[in-house]
Amino acid sequence: MGLGIRKNDTVVVISGNEKGKRGRVLAVNPKKQRITVEGVNIIKRHMRPSPKYRQGGIIEREAPIHRSNLMLLCPKCDRPTRIGHIFLEDGRKMRRCKKCGEVIE
């Protein structure tokens, strides 16, 4: 089950408290259908000092958001769009913007 959204894509939040925010995809979890987006859905975690968090304390970080609340931002037309697929002449399957028809790399 592919999500259509990949790491380093730019997405827009279409519903929830963070509606309208744009960000870059940091991580994708296809099994749980959740995506972590840079600067979106910030949570605070009380962390104990550890090798990763030397000082500990309250750490702010991004929490994953469900994929149904996100839409891919087309790099050409700069609008949120659904993703279609197209087969190129050499047989590769590529993502395509449903609004402007441009192939998304």
N, CA, C and O atoms as CSV, one atom per row, in Angstrom:
chain,resi,resn,atom,element,x,y,z
A,1,MET,N,N,0.854,-1.187,0.000
A,1,MET,CA,C,0.000,0.000,0.000
A,1,MET,C,C,0.885,1.229,0.000
A,1,MET,O,O,1.485,1.555,1.025
A,2,GLY,N,N,0.979,1.915,-1.118
A,2,GLY,CA,C,1.777,3.128,-1.199
A,2,GLY,C,C,0.964,4.347,-0.790
A,2,GLY,O,O,-0.243,4.406,-1.025
A,3,LEU,N,N,1.621,5.305,-0.187
A,3,LEU,CA,C,0.934,6.506,0.264
A,3,LEU,C,C,0.971,7.618,-0.776
A,3,LEU,O,O,0.127,8.514,-0.756
A,4,GLY,N,N,1.947,7.567,-1.687
A,4,GLY,CA,C,2.071,8.631,-2.674
A,4,GLY,C,C,2.903,9.798,-2.196
A,4,GLY,O,O,3.450,10.538,-3.014
A,5,ILE,N,N,3.014,9.984,-0.888
A,5,ILE,CA,C,3.840,11.052,-0.325
A,5,ILE,C,C,5.133,10.421,0.152
A,5,ILE,O,O,5.126,9.396,0.834
A,6,ARG,N,N,6.254,11.051,-0.217
A,6,ARG,CA,C,7.568,10.504,0.119
A,6,ARG,C,C,8.362,11.492,0.962
A,6,ARG,O,O,7.986,12.656,1.103
A,7,LYS,N,N,9.455,11.012,1.513
A,7,LYS,CA,C,10.355,11.844,2.301
A,7,LYS,C,C,10.865,12.999,1.435
A,7,LYS,O,O,11.135,12.819,0.247
A,8,ASN,N,N,10.994,14.173,2.031
A,8,ASN,CA,C,11.453,15.419,1.403
A,8,ASN,C,C,10.432,16.067,0.472
A,8,ASN,O,O,10.751,17.076,-0.156
A,9,ASP,N,N,9.208,15.523,0.357
A,9,ASP,CA,C,8.142,16.206,-0.379
A,9,ASP,C,C,7.665,17.387,0.464
A,9,ASP,O,O,7.836,17.396,1.683
A,10,THR,N,N,7.067,18.381,-0.188
A,10,THR,CA,C,6.436,19.485,0.532
A,10,THR,C,C,4.943,19.205,0.567
A,10,THR,O,O,4.330,18.912,-0.458
A,11,VAL,N,N,4.365,19.300,1.763
A,11,VAL,CA,C,2.942,18.996,1.934
A,11,VAL,C,C,2.241,20.159,2.630
A,11,VAL,O,O,2.877,21.030,3.224
A,12,VAL,N,N,0.905,20.147,2.538
A,12,VAL,CA,C,0.066,21.137,3.188
A,12,VAL,C,C,-0.922,20.392,4.075
A,12,VAL,O,O,-1.464,19.362,3.674
A,13,VAL,N,N,-1.158,20.909,5.281
A,13,VAL,CA,C,-2.137,20.311,6.192
A,13,VAL,C,C,-3.505,20.839,5.790
A,13,VAL,O,O,-3.700,22.050,5.683
A,14,ILE,N,N,-4.467,19.922,5.563
A,14,ILE,CA,C,-5.783,20.341,5.072
A,14,ILE,C,C,-6.873,20.294,6.133
A,14,ILE,O,O,-7.990,20.750,5.889
A,15,SER,N,N,-6.562,19.740,7.323
A,15,SER,CA,C,-7.569,19.737,8.386
A,15,SER,C,C,-6.897,19.632,9.743
A,15,SER,O,O,-5.745,19.212,9.853
A,16,GLY,N,N,-7.632,20.020,10.770
A,16,GLY,CA,C,-7.106,19.954,12.134
A,16,GLY,C,C,-6.595,21.302,12.614
A,16,GLY,O,O,-6.778,22.321,11.949
A,17,ASN,N,N,-5.953,21.296,13.777
A,17,ASN,CA,C,-5.454,22.527,14.391
A,17,ASN,C,C,-4.367,23.198,13.567
A,17,ASN,O,O,-4.192,24.414,13.645
A,18,GLU,N,N,-3.646,22.430,12.791
A,18,GLU,CA,C,-2.512,22.942,12.029
A,18,GLU,C,C,-2.893,23.282,10.590
A,18,GLU,O,O,-2.014,23.437,9.743
A,19,LYS,N,N,-4.190,23.401,10.301
A,19,LYS,CA,C,-4.677,23.596,8.931
A,19,LYS,C,C,-4.002,24.791,8.267
A,19,LYS,O,O,-3.891,25.867,8.854
A,20,GLY,N,N,-3.544,24.573,7.005
A,20,GLY,CA,C,-2.921,25.640,6.237
A,20,GLY,C,C,-1.405,25.675,6.317
A,20,GLY,O,O,-0.762,26.330,5.496
A,21,LYS,N,N,-0.822,24.987,7.282
A,21,LYS,CA,C,0.634,24.991,7.418
A,21,LYS,C,C,1.276,24.143,6.343
A,21,LYS,O,O,0.724,23.129,5.915
A,22,ARG,N,N,2.462,24.578,5.908
A,22,ARG,CA,C,3.241,23.834,4.915
A,22,ARG,C,C,4.507,23.343,5.590
A,22,ARG,O,O,5.009,23.964,6.527
A,23,GLY,N,N,5.013,22.230,5.106
A,23,GLY,CA,C,6.255,21.719,5.657
A,23,GLY,C,C,6.832,20.605,4.809
A,23,GLY,O,O,6.182,20.082,3.905
A,24,ARG,N,N,8.078,20.255,5.126
A,24,ARG,CA,C,8.792,19.195,4.412
A,24,ARG,C,C,8.608,17.889,5.182
A,24,ARG,O,O,8.652,17.876,6.413
A,25,VAL,N,N,8.402,16.803,4.460
A,25,VAL,CA,C,8.201,15.490,5.087
A,25,VAL,C,C,9.537,14.986,5.622
A,25,VAL,O,O,10.519,14.897,4.886
A,26,LEU,N,N,9.562,14.656,6.920
A,26,LEU,CA,C,10.765,14.128,7.562
A,26,LEU,C,C,10.781,12.614,7.576
A,26,LEU,O,O,11.832,12.000,7.391
A,27,ALA,N,N,9.606,11.997,7.798
A,27,ALA,CA,C,9.530,10.532,7.882
A,27,ALA,C,C,8.139,10.067,7.473
A,27,ALA,O,O,7.151,10.776,7.662
A,28,VAL,N,N,8.079,8.864,6.909
A,28,VAL,CA,C,6.811,8.267,6.485
A,28,VAL,C,C,6.710,6.882,7.100
A,28,VAL,O,O,7.645,6.086,7.015
A,29,ASN,N,N,5.559,6.594,7.724
A,29,ASN,CA,C,5.307,5.267,8.275
A,29,ASN,C,C,4.096,4.687,7.541
A,29,ASN,O,O,2.959,4.938,7.941
A,30,PRO,N,N,4.328,3.902,6.454
A,30,PRO,CA,C,3.209,3.410,5.651
A,30,PRO,C,C,2.305,2.438,6.399
A,30,PRO,O,O,1.107,2.372,6.122
A,31,LYS,N,N,2.854,1.695,7.329
A,31,LYS,CA,C,2.060,0.697,8.052
A,31,LYS,C,C,0.979,1.356,8.906
A,31,LYS,O,O,-0.152,0.874,8.961
A,32,LYS,N,N,1.328,2.461,9.574
A,32,LYS,CA,C,0.369,3.187,10.409
A,32,LYS,C,C,-0.278,4.354,9.679
A,32,LYS,O,O,-1.139,5.033,10.238
A,33,GLN,N,N,0.134,4.596,8.418
A,33,GLN,CA,C,-0.380,5.682,7.582
A,33,GLN,C,C,-0.170,7.037,8.247
A,33,GLN,O,O,-1.054,7.894,8.230
A,34,ARG,N,N,1.016,7.219,8.835
A,34,ARG,CA,C,1.336,8.469,9.518
A,34,ARG,C,C,2.592,9.080,8.927
A,34,ARG,O,O,3.518,8.378,8.522
A,35,ILE,N,N,2.603,10.407,8.888
A,35,ILE,CA,C,3.701,11.151,8.277
A,35,ILE,C,C,4.163,12.228,9.246
A,35,ILE,O,O,3.344,12.932,9.836
A,36,THR,N,N,5.482,12.356,9.410
A,36,THR,CA,C,6.050,13.398,10.259
A,36,THR,C,C,6.465,14.556,9.359
A,36,THR,O,O,7.222,14.375,8.405
A,37,VAL,N,N,5.955,15.757,9.675
A,37,VAL,CA,C,6.200,16.937,8.851
A,37,VAL,C,C,6.944,17.980,9.682
A,37,VAL,O,O,6.615,18.214,10.845
A,38,GLU,N,N,7.947,18.600,9.072
A,38,GLU,CA,C,8.784,19.589,9.747
A,38,GLU,C,C,7.954,20.817,10.140
A,38,GLU,O,O,7.314,21.433,9.288
A,39,GLY,N,N,7.966,21.168,11.424
A,39,GLY,CA,C,7.290,22.366,11.914
A,39,GLY,C,C,5.788,22.226,12.106
A,39,GLY,O,O,5.111,23.216,12.384
A,40,VAL,N,N,5.257,21.025,11.965
A,40,VAL,CA,C,3.813,20.797,12.091
A,40,VAL,C,C,3.556,19.795,13.212
A,40,VAL,O,O,4.301,18.829,13.372
A,41,ASN,N,N,2.497,20.029,13.988
A,41,ASN,CA,C,2.088,19.125,15.075
A,41,ASN,C,C,3.196,18.986,16.132
A,41,ASN,O,O,3.613,17.878,16.470
A,42,ILE,N,N,3.658,20.124,16.640
A,42,ILE,CA,C,4.721,20.154,17.638
A,42,ILE,C,C,4.158,19.729,18.989
A,42,ILE,O,O,3.132,20.243,19.436
A,43,ILE,N,N,4.842,18.782,19.632
A,43,ILE,CA,C,4.452,18.317,20.967
A,43,ILE,C,C,5.607,18.559,21.927
A,43,ILE,O,O,6.747,18.755,21.504
A,44,LYS,N,N,5.304,18.544,23.228
A,44,LYS,CA,C,6.333,18.690,24.251
A,44,LYS,C,C,6.462,17.364,24.982
A,44,LYS,O,O,5.465,16.779,25.405
A,45,ARG,N,N,7.686,16.897,25.127
A,45,ARG,CA,C,7.976,15.646,25.815
A,45,ARG,C,C,8.885,15.930,26.998
A,45,ARG,O,O,9.881,16.642,26.865
A,46,HIS,N,N,8.546,15.378,28.147
A,46,HIS,CA,C,9.407,15.486,29.321
A,46,HIS,C,C,10.409,14.344,29.254
A,46,HIS,O,O,10.054,13.182,29.453
A,47,MET,N,N,11.665,14.683,28.972
A,47,MET,CA,C,12.689,13.669,28.753
A,47,MET,C,C,13.671,13.622,29.920
A,47,MET,O,O,14.110,14.652,30.432
A,48,ARG,N,N,13.996,12.422,30.317
A,48,ARG,CA,C,15.019,12.191,31.330
A,48,ARG,C,C,16.381,12.293,30.644
A,48,ARG,O,O,16.491,11.931,29.472
A,49,PRO,N,N,17.414,12.768,31.325
A,49,PRO,CA,C,18.738,12.826,30.699
A,49,PRO,C,C,19.189,11.449,30.214
A,49,PRO,O,O,19.073,10.455,30.932
A,50,SER,N,N,19.706,11.407,28.981
A,50,SER,CA,C,20.154,10.160,28.375
A,50,SER,C,C,21.291,10.512,27.409
A,50,SER,O,O,21.579,11.692,27.209
A,51,PRO,N,N,21.934,9.517,26.814
A,51,PRO,CA,C,22.986,9.845,25.849
A,51,PRO,C,C,22.491,10.720,24.689
A,51,PRO,O,O,23.237,11.564,24.191
A,52,LYS,N,N,21.249,10.526,24.262
A,52,LYS,CA,C,20.712,11.319,23.156
A,52,LYS,C,C,20.341,12.731,23.617
A,52,LYS,O,O,20.628,13.706,22.921
A,53,TYR,N,N,19.705,12.845,24.789
A,53,TYR,CA,C,19.312,14.136,25.359
A,53,TYR,C,C,20.113,14.344,26.636
A,53,TYR,O,O,19.674,13.969,27.723
A,54,ARG,N,N,21.290,14.944,26.498
A,54,ARG,CA,C,22.218,15.074,27.630
A,54,ARG,C,C,21.602,15.812,28.813
A,54,ARG,O,O,21.736,15.378,29.957
A,55,GLN,N,N,20.925,16.929,28.537
A,55,GLN,CA,C,20.407,17.745,29.626
A,55,GLN,C,C,19.037,17.270,30.105
A,55,GLN,O,O,18.691,17.463,31.271
A,56,GLY,N,N,18.260,16.656,29.227
A,56,GLY,CA,C,16.912,16.251,29.606
A,56,GLY,C,C,15.992,17.458,29.604
A,56,GLY,O,O,16.269,18.447,28.925
A,57,GLY,N,N,14.893,17.390,30.359
A,57,GLY,CA,C,13.947,18.501,30.443
A,57,GLY,C,C,12.827,18.360,29.432
A,57,GLY,O,O,12.507,17.258,28.984
A,58,ILE,N,N,12.231,19.498,29.078
A,58,ILE,CA,C,11.099,19.494,28.153
A,58,ILE,C,C,11.628,19.698,26.740
A,58,ILE,O,O,12.239,20.722,26.434
A,59,ILE,N,N,11.386,18.711,25.884
A,59,ILE,CA,C,11.859,18.725,24.500
A,59,ILE,C,C,10.660,18.941,23.576
A,59,ILE,O,O,9.637,18.271,23.717
A,60,GLU,N,N,10.786,19.880,22.629
A,60,GLU,CA,C,9.735,20.078,21.627
A,60,GLU,C,C,10.149,19.374,20.344
A,60,GLU,O,O,11.277,19.527,19.875
A,61,ARG,N,N,9.210,18.588,19.772
A,61,ARG,CA,C,9.502,17.889,18.531
A,61,ARG,C,C,8.209,17.641,17.762
A,61,ARG,O,O,7.109,17.814,18.288
A,62,GLU,N,N,8.366,17.232,16.499
A,62,GLU,CA,C,7.203,16.972,15.654
A,62,GLU,C,C,6.632,15.595,15.946
A,62,GLU,O,O,7.372,14.625,16.116
A,63,ALA,N,N,5.311,15.520,16.002
A,63,ALA,CA,C,4.629,14.233,16.138
A,63,ALA,C,C,4.052,13.859,14.779
A,63,ALA,O,O,3.731,14.743,13.985
A,64,PRO,N,N,3.912,12.563,14.496
A,64,PRO,CA,C,3.333,12.157,13.211
A,64,PRO,C,C,1.872,12.588,13.090
A,64,PRO,O,O,1.158,12.701,14.086
A,65,ILE,N,N,1.447,12.825,11.856
A,65,ILE,CA,C,0.076,13.224,11.562
A,65,ILE,C,C,-0.476,12.238,10.527
A,65,ILE,O,O,0.273,11.744,9.684
A,66,HIS,N,N,-1.768,11.954,10.585
A,66,HIS,CA,C,-2.351,10.977,9.675
A,66,HIS,C,C,-2.321,11.503,8.243
A,66,HIS,O,O,-2.490,12.699,8.009
A,67,ARG,N,N,-2.106,10.601,7.291
A,67,ARG,CA,C,-1.936,11.005,5.891
A,67,ARG,C,C,-3.195,11.624,5.292
A,67,ARG,O,O,-3.102,12.381,4.325
A,68,SER,N,N,-4.369,11.319,5.843
A,68,SER,CA,C,-5.607,11.881,5.308
A,68,SER,C,C,-5.704,13.380,5.583
A,68,SER,O,O,-6.518,14.065,4.963
A,69,ASN,N,N,-4.893,13.900,6.498
A,69,ASN,CA,C,-4.908,15.322,6.824
A,69,ASN,C,C,-3.879,16.115,6.025
A,69,ASN,O,O,-3.702,17.311,6.260
A,70,LEU,N,N,-3.202,15.464,5.087
A,70,LEU,CA,C,-2.151,16.108,4.304
A,70,LEU,C,C,-2.432,15.996,2.811
A,70,LEU,O,O,-3.068,15.045,2.357
A,71,MET,N,N,-1.951,16.977,2.055
A,71,MET,CA,C,-1.979,16.905,0.595
A,71,MET,C,C,-0.618,17.334,0.070
A,71,MET,O,O,0.024,18.230,0.618
A,72,LEU,N,N,-0.195,16.683,-0.991
A,72,LEU,CA,C,1.071,17.017,-1.624
A,72,LEU,C,C,0.966,18.384,-2.289
A,72,LEU,O,O,-0.054,18.706,-2.897
A,73,LEU,N,N,2.021,19.186,-2.171
A,73,LEU,CA,C,2.076,20.492,-2.804
A,73,LEU,C,C,2.826,20.338,-4.117
A,73,LEU,O,O,3.994,19.948,-4.125
A,74,CYS,N,N,2.160,20.643,-5.227
A,74,CYS,CA,C,2.783,20.517,-6.546
A,74,CYS,C,C,3.891,21.560,-6.681
A,74,CYS,O,O,3.649,22.744,-6.450
A,75,PRO,N,N,5.114,21.135,-7.056
A,75,PRO,CA,C,6.199,22.096,-7.187
A,75,PRO,C,C,5.994,23.092,-8.339
A,75,PRO,O,O,6.526,24.201,-8.295
A,76,LYS,N,N,5.229,22.706,-9.367
A,76,LYS,CA,C,5.046,23.589,-10.523
A,76,LYS,C,C,3.920,24.599,-10.299
A,76,LYS,O,O,4.133,25.803,-10.435
A,77,CYS,N,N,2.719,24.113,-9.956
A,77,CYS,CA,C,1.587,25.030,-9.823
A,77,CYS,C,C,1.413,25.555,-8.395
A,77,CYS,O,O,0.563,26.413,-8.155
A,78,ASP,N,N,2.214,25.045,-7.437
A,78,ASP,CA,C,2.225,25.511,-6.041
A,78,ASP,C,C,0.835,25.452,-5.397
A,78,ASP,O,O,0.454,26.340,-4.634
A,79,ARG,N,N,0.084,24.384,-5.718
A,79,ARG,CA,C,-1.231,24.177,-5.111
A,79,ARG,C,C,-1.301,22.777,-4.536
A,79,ARG,O,O,-0.643,21.870,-5.044
A,80,PRO,N,N,-2.098,22.580,-3.471
A,80,PRO,CA,C,-2.294,21.220,-2.964
A,80,PRO,C,C,-3.004,20.389,-4.018
A,80,PRO,O,O,-3.950,20.854,-4.653
A,81,THR,N,N,-2.541,19.151,-4.203
A,81,THR,CA,C,-3.104,18.331,-5.272
A,81,THR,C,C,-3.167,16.875,-4.865
A,81,THR,O,O,-2.427,16.421,-3.992
A,82,ARG,N,N,-4.065,16.151,-5.514
A,82,ARG,CA,C,-4.059,14.704,-5.379
A,82,ARG,C,C,-3.001,14.165,-6.310
A,82,ARG,O,O,-2.533,14.866,-7.208
A,83,ILE,N,N,-2.624,12.921,-6.098
A,83,ILE,CA,C,-1.533,12.334,-6.865
A,83,ILE,C,C,-2.088,11.285,-7.812
A,83,ILE,O,O,-2.812,10.376,-7.405
A,84,GLY,N,N,-1.731,11.428,-9.093
A,84,GLY,CA,C,-2.050,10.416,-10.076
A,84,GLY,C,C,-0.758,9.735,-10.495
A,84,GLY,O,O,0.321,10.150,-10.070
A,85,HIS,N,N,-0.842,8.707,-11.310
A,85,HIS,CA,C,0.353,8.016,-11.787
A,85,HIS,C,C,0.346,7.965,-13.303
A,85,HIS,O,O,-0.706,7.927,-13.941
A,86,ILE,N,N,1.547,7.964,-13.861
A,86,ILE,CA,C,1.716,7.910,-15.309
A,86,ILE,C,C,2.929,7.031,-15.593
A,86,ILE,O,O,3.903,7.037,-14.840
A,87,PHE,N,N,2.860,6.278,-16.686
A,87,PHE,CA,C,3.996,5.453,-17.096
A,87,PHE,C,C,4.759,6.182,-18.191
A,87,PHE,O,O,4.169,6.586,-19.193
A,88,LEU,N,N,6.058,6.353,-18.010
A,88,LEU,CA,C,6.901,7.012,-19.005
A,88,LEU,C,C,7.254,6.039,-20.123
A,88,LEU,O,O,6.970,4.845,-20.025
A,89,GLU,N,N,7.873,6.550,-21.187
A,89,GLU,CA,C,8.215,5.727,-22.346
A,89,GLU,C,C,9.157,4.584,-21.971
A,89,GLU,O,O,9.082,3.497,-22.544
A,90,ASP,N,N,10.040,4.835,-21.009
A,90,ASP,CA,C,11.004,3.799,-20.617
A,90,ASP,C,C,10.410,2.808,-19.607
A,90,ASP,O,O,11.123,1.937,-19.108
A,91,GLY,N,N,9.106,2.932,-19.302
A,91,GLY,CA,C,8.434,1.964,-18.443
A,91,GLY,C,C,8.381,2.335,-16.975
A,91,GLY,O,O,7.785,1.611,-16.177
A,92,ARG,N,N,9.004,3.470,-16.595
A,92,ARG,CA,C,8.977,3.871,-15.189
A,92,ARG,C,C,7.620,4.449,-14.817
A,92,ARG,O,O,6.987,5.132,-15.622
A,93,LYS,N,N,7.176,4.173,-13.593
A,93,LYS,CA,C,5.919,4.716,-13.088
A,93,LYS,C,C,6.254,5.960,-12.266
A,93,LYS,O,O,7.040,5.892,-11.321
A,94,MET,N,N,5.657,7.090,-12.628
A,94,MET,CA,C,5.949,8.356,-11.959
A,94,MET,C,C,4.675,8.947,-11.368
A,94,MET,O,O,3.568,8.638,-11.807
A,95,ARG,N,N,4.853,9.799,-10.365
A,95,ARG,CA,C,3.719,10.524,-9.795
A,95,ARG,C,C,3.403,11.723,-10.676
A,95,ARG,O,O,4.282,12.286,-11.329
A,96,ARG,N,N,2.112,12.105,-10.680
A,96,ARG,CA,C,1.664,13.189,-11.544
A,96,ARG,C,C,0.677,14.065,-10.783
A,96,ARG,O,O,-0.166,13.562,-10.040
A,97,CYS,N,N,0.786,15.384,-10.973
A,97,CYS,CA,C,-0.147,16.342,-10.383
A,97,CYS,C,C,-1.488,16.230,-11.091
A,97,CYS,O,O,-1.542,16.291,-12.319
A,98,LYS,N,N,-2.568,16.068,-10.341
A,98,LYS,CA,C,-3.892,15.938,-10.945
A,98,LYS,C,C,-4.426,17.286,-11.444
A,98,LYS,O,O,-5.362,17.320,-12.244
A,99,LYS,N,N,-3.831,18.409,-10.973
A,99,LYS,CA,C,-4.343,19.720,-11.378
A,99,LYS,C,C,-3.685,20.224,-12.645
A,99,LYS,O,O,-4.375,20.648,-13.573
A,100,CYS,N,N,-2.336,20.186,-12.703
A,100,CYS,CA,C,-1.656,20.740,-13.875
A,100,CYS,C,C,-1.092,19.670,-14.794
A,100,CYS,O,O,-0.668,19.980,-15.907
A,101,GLY,N,N,-1.078,18.404,-14.348
A,101,GLY,CA,C,-0.599,17.314,-15.181
A,101,GLY,C,C,0.906,17.129,-15.196
A,101,GLY,O,O,1.409,16.227,-15.866
A,102,GLU,N,N,1.632,17.961,-14.474
A,102,GLU,CA,C,3.096,17.909,-14.446
A,102,GLU,C,C,3.574,16.660,-13.699
A,102,GLU,O,O,2.981,16.262,-12.697
A,103,VAL,N,N,4.649,16.050,-14.195
A,103,VAL,CA,C,5.249,14.893,-13.525
A,103,VAL,C,C,6.016,15.380,-12.301
A,103,VAL,O,O,6.804,16.322,-12.391
A,104,ILE,N,N,5.785,14.742,-11.166
A,104,ILE,CA,C,6.456,15.108,-9.915
A,104,ILE,C,C,7.607,14.148,-9.710
A,104,ILE,O,O,7.410,12.935,-9.641
A,105,GLU,N,N,8.813,14.691,-9.612
A,105,GLU,CA,C,10.023,13.870,-9.477
A,105,GLU,C,C,10.071,13.213,-8.118
A,105,GLU,O,O,11.016,12.482,-7.819
